[in-house]
Amino acid sequence: MVKVLGPIWETKTETATRLRGRIEKILDWATVSKYRQGENPACWRGHLENLLANPHKVAKVAHHPALPWRDISAFVGTLRKQVGTAARALEFTILTAARSGEVRGATWAEIDLDAGLWVVPAERIKMGKEHRVPLAASAIALLNELPREGDLVFPGSKENQSLSDMSLTAVLRRMKRTDITVHGFRSTFRDWCAESTNFPREVCEHALAHSLPDKVEAAYRRGDLIDKRVQLMKAWADYCAQPAAETAAATVTPIRRKRSAK
């Protein structure tokens, strides 16, 4: 395992950690299925943690290029003129602040249009915990306009297959927006939360399906703050739908009092 992971552990840490996790699962399956015996050599705790550096200490933080939050309404207005399933998937990604993989894999069974709720199962969430996403009116309207041709909400060109991970990026390229990324819209949403609203930090973090950094706080906050997040996602969708002129006008410029003439 060290020979396999070592060469990429510090240069491609994210890829290496994912590879380790997948190998661990495969070997666990092989053990349960009685194809092998003994401890799992891909296990991190008690095994590889003693041979490889902590991935959190060697991984470089890669910031995804993001659209400034003040520009989101103009962008969404232009996006809504784009046609195709990928364009609607990108719009839905923005309105829900979800990861693109969660959106591309969404099924109609996960969505309750009457309740305005999208429940992403734990196995499709990065944190491994079921995530409830409140759907604003514009997100519900988008879904109601989609054809239902199978289980997937945003099917790809091939039958029973979801959109590829590059399909949403292709929409940005068609819009001549090579300066931003799909994942960056989550940062756009988070910046808007912090700089333009009074919603508590934990509400915004729950909206992104993030775990709270403070473990003590997380232990006491076991709910998902769904009622407050309903209001948050409505406010976000409303902001995205505002005419660009209105969002620009919303920027506050301090007014200095003129000095009186002596």
C-alpha positions in Angstrom: 0.0 0.0 0.0 2.8 2.4 0.8 4.5 1.6 -2.6 1.2 2.4 -4.3 0.2 5.5 -2.4 3.6 7.0 -1.5 4.6 8.4 -4.9 1.4 10.5 -5.0 0.6 11.0 -1.3 2.0 14.6 -1.1 1.6 15.7 -4.7 -1.9 14.4 -5.4 -3.2 14.0 -1.8 -6.9 14.1 -2.6 -6.6 11.5 -5.3 -4.4 9.3 -3.0 -6.8 9.5 -0.1 -9.7 8.5 -2.3 -7.8 5.7 -3.8 -6.9 4.4 -0.3 -10.5 4.5 0.8 -11.7 2.6 -2.3 -9.0 -0.1 -1.8 -10.0 -0.4 1.8 -13.7 -1.0 0.8 -12.7 -3.5 -1.8 -10.6 -5.5 0.6 -13.3 -5.3 3.3 -15.7 -6.8 0.8 -13.2 -9.5 -0.1 -12.8 -10.4 3.6 -16.5 -10.5 4.2 -16.9 -12.6 1.1 -14.2 -15.0 2.3 -11.8 -14.3 -0.6 -9.1 -13.1 1.9 -8.2 -13.2 5.5 -6.4 -11.0 8.0 -6.4 -7.3 8.7 -7.0 -4.7 6.0 -3.7 -3.2 4.9 -5.5 -0.2 3.4 -6.9 0.8 6.8 -5.8 4.2 7.9 -6.2 4.1 11.7 -3.6 2.0 13.3 -2.0 1.1 10.0 -1.1 3.6 7.3 -1.4 6.6 9.7 2.0 5.3 11.1 3.6 5.3 7.7 2.1 8.2 5.7 1.8 11.8 6.6 -1.5 13.2 7.8 -3.3 14.2 4.6 -4.8 17.3 6.2 -1.3 18.6 6.8 0.2 17.9 3.4 -2.8 18.7 1.2 -2.7 22.1 -0.4 -6.0 24.0 -0.3 -7.2 24.6 -3.8 -9.6 27.4 -4.1 -12.1 27.0 -7.0 -12.4 30.2 -9.1 -15.8 31.6 -8.1 -18.2 34.2 -9.4 -18.4 37.3 -7.1 -21.8 37.1 -5.3 -22.9 40.6 -6.6 -22.7 39.2 -10.1 -24.8 36.1 -9.5 -28.2 37.5 -10.6 -26.8 38.8 -14.0 -25.2 35.4 -14.5 -28.4 33.4 -13.7 -30.4 35.7 -16.0 -28.0 34.8 -18.8 -27.9 31.1 -17.8 -31.7 30.9 -18.1 -31.4 31.7 -21.8 -29.3 28.6 -22.3 -31.1 25.5 -23.5 -30.5 21.9 -22.6 -30.5 19.6 -19.6 -27.0 20.6 -18.5 -27.9 24.2 -18.3 -30.9 23.4 -16.1 -28.7 21.2 -14.0 -26.3 24.0 -13.5 -29.1 26.4 -12.6 -30.5 23.9 -10.1 -26.9 23.5 -8.7 -26.8 27.2 -8.0 -30.2 27.5 -6.5 -29.6 24.6 -4.1 -25.9 25.4 -3.4 -25.3 21.6 -3.8 -22.3 19.8 -5.2 -22.6 19.1 -8.9 -22.3 15.3 -8.4 -25.3 15.4 -6.0 -27.3 17.2 -8.6 -26.2 15.0 -11.6 -27.1 11.9 -9.6 -30.4 13.2 -8.3 -33.5 11.0 -8.8 -37.2 11.9 -8.8 -37.6 9.5 -5.8 -35.4 11.9 -3.7 -37.6 14.9 -4.5 -40.9 15.8 -2.8 -42.3 18.7 -4.9 -45.3 19.2 -2.7 -43.1 19.6 0.4 -40.5 21.5 -1.5 -37.8 19.2 -0.3 -34.9 17.2 -1.8 -33.5 14.5 0.4 -30.0 13.4 -0.8 -29.2 9.9 0.7 -26.1 9.5 2.8 -24.3 7.4 0.2 -24.3 10.3 -2.2 -23.1 12.9 0.3 -19.4 13.7 0.9 -19.9 13.7 4.7 -21.8 10.4 4.6 -24.9 11.8 6.2 -28.4 12.3 4.7 -28.9 15.9 3.6 -32.2 17.6 3.3 -32.3 20.5 0.8 -35.2 23.0 0.9 -36.4 23.9 -2.6 -37.3 27.5 -3.3 -40.2 28.3 -5.6 -37.9 28.9 -8.6 -36.2 25.5 -8.1 -39.6 23.8 -7.9 -40.7 25.6 -11.1 -37.5 24.5 -12.8 -38.2 20.8 -11.9 -41.8 21.0 -13.0 -40.7 22.1 -16.5 -38.4 19.1 -16.9 -39.6 16.0 -18.8 -39.7 12.8 -16.7 -38.0 10.2 -18.8 -36.7 7.7 -16.2 -35.4 7.9 -12.7 -32.8 10.6 -13.1 -33.8 14.2 -12.8 -31.1 15.3 -15.2 -30.4 12.4 -17.5 -27.4 12.3 -19.8 -27.5 11.6 -23.5 -27.2 7.8 -22.9 -30.1 5.9 -21.5 -30.1 5.4 -17.7 -26.9 7.4 -17.3 -26.4 10.7 -15.5 -24.7 13.8 -17.0 -21.0 13.6 -17.1 -18.9 15.8 -14.7 -17.8 17.9 -17.6 -21.3 18.6 -18.9 -21.9 21.5 -16.5 -18.5 22.9 -17.2 -19.3 22.8 -20.9 -22.2 25.2 -20.2 -19.8 27.7 -18.7 -17.6 27.4 -21.7 -20.5 28.1 -24.1 -21.2 31.2 -22.0 -17.5 32.2 -22.4 -17.0 31.9 -18.7 -13.7 30.1 -18.4 -12.8 32.3 -15.4 -15.1 30.4 -13.0 -15.9 26.8 -12.0 -19.1 24.9 -11.2 -17.9 24.1 -7.7 -17.1 27.8 -7.2 -20.8 28.6 -7.0 -20.8 27.1 -3.5 -18.2 29.7 -2.6 -20.4 32.4 -4.2 -23.3 31.3 -2.0 -21.2 31.2 1.1 -19.8 34.7 0.5 -23.3 36.0 -0.1 -24.4 34.5 3.2 -21.5 36.1 5.1 -21.5 39.5 3.5 -25.1 40.2 2.6 -27.3 38.4 5.2 -27.7 37.9 8.9 -28.2 34.2 8.9 -26.2 32.4 11.5 -23.0 30.7 10.4 -24.2 27.2 11.4 -27.3 27.6 9.2 -25.1 28.5 6.2 -22.8 25.6 6.9 -25.7 23.2 7.1 -27.0 24.5 3.8 -23.6 23.4 2.2 -23.7 20.0 4.0 -20.6 20.9 5.9 -19.8 19.6 9.3 -19.3 22.2 12.0 -15.6 22.8 12.7 -16.2 23.0 16.4 -16.8 19.4 17.5 -18.3 20.4 20.8 -20.8 22.7 19.1 -21.6 20.0 16.5 -22.3 17.5 19.4 -25.0 19.7 20.8 -26.5 20.8 17.4 -27.9 17.5 16.2 -30.7 18.9 14.0 -30.2 20.3 10.5 -31.9 23.7 11.1 -34.3 22.9 8.3 -36.9 25.7 9.1 -34.2 28.3 9.1 -32.7 26.9 5.9 -36.0 27.1 4.1 -35.8 30.9 4.7 -32.2 31.0 3.7 -32.7 29.2 0.4 -35.7 31.4 -0.4 -33.7 34.5 0.1 -30.9 33.1 -2.0 -33.2 32.2 -4.9 -34.9 35.6 -4.7 -31.5 37.3 -4.8 -30.5 35.2 -7.8 -33.7 36.3 -9.6 -33.3 40.0 -9.0 -32.6 42.2 -12.1 -28.9 42.9 -12.2 -29.5 46.7 -11.8 -31.2 46.0 -8.4 -28.4 43.9 -7.1 -25.9 46.5 -8.1 -28.0 49.2 -6.4 -28.0 47.1 -3.2 -24.3 47.7 -2.7 -24.1 50.2 0.2 -21.8 53.2 -0.3 -20.9 55.1 2.8 -21.9 58.8 2.7 -19.5 61.3 4.3 -20.9 64.4 5.8 -19.6 67.5 4.1 -17.6 69.8 6.3 -19.3 73.1 7.0 -17.7 76.1 5.5 -15.9 78.2 8.0 
